Amino acid sequence: MKSKLFVIGKPIKHSRSPTIHNFWIEKYSLNANYYKLEVDKKEIRYLIKDLREEKIKGFNVTIPYKKIIIDFVDELEISASKSKAVNTVYKIKDKIIGANTDGIGFISSLQKDLNFHLNSSSNVMCVGAGGAAYGIISSIIDFNPNMIKITNRTRSAGIKLIKHFEKFTESKKLFESKLMGYKPDNYIDLLINCTSCGMNGKNPLDIELGSMKKKSLVYDLVYEPPLTPLMKIAREKKIKNTNGFYMLVRQASESFYRWFGVMPKDSHVNEVISILKRDD
Ligand code: NAP
């Protein structure tokens, strides 16, 4: 019998995860199917029960359950405890584990797809302080960058994020508690839009990129539309830019590995990115 996997959330109809995982399932001749499933919070425990009884192989979790799911699993990977969120649930022996592959997927996309390498002199600016920002920053701090500036519409949420990550950093210089406006300075090497601004072309970020260097990178986590409003601004200024497709696929490859023990090859990552771009 085919094993079943899901992405759960509410709403879920726009998820691209089934396209990605079913492509790799076929590529690697695995006996499985991956579905999207809209669930209410009260239904989560039935999925956990099914996983415990091995009626399903695992699942991804998206908005609004990435935090809630923590209470349902037996153990958290460091990725999940550090970022306070879970996007991947799998079983090892008799334990149900929660992981967050967003951060590692983001870093992998930087290194493998965008040839951008963080180091101790990197200056990073992150717009947003929601779930995606927590996931990404939990991995960025591992590179001990010179600075990570946080700016967020709701200042208290930005400060809460800074306080959370100060625990994991060697030096306080990594974070400026003074929150900045949407105007990256010329020393910023990597600007990341971790907000939902620009999603479906709505509420674009009101941001000025004029002083950013051309060799810096503007990384928009948004990928609908594929040419996002922020990318358009970056292109006008001739600054290197990307949407969130690479991260989406790289975080998926990390989930896939946890369920099947198979890490999709870079060529199969690129194939699925082409399919996502074509489908838009
Ligand atoms: P979230 O937890 O709901 O956080 C949303 C963030 O966006 C908050 O910082 C919020 O600020 C900010 N925001 C929302 N509307 C805004 C507006 N009109 N003006 C300014 N700021 C606004 O969502 P999330 O999970 O972090 O996801 C954020 C985005 O990342 C989504 O578009 C999601 O699709 C994308 N994402 C992409 C990937 C990928 O693989 N490419 C992975 C994860 C997420 P406040 O605190 O002020 O509300």
Residues whose N, C-alpha, C, O or C-beta is under 5 A from the ligand:
A	BS01	NAP	G128 A129 G130 G131 A132 A133 N152 R153 T154 A157 C194 T195 S196 C197 M199 N203 L221 V222 G244 F245 M247 L248
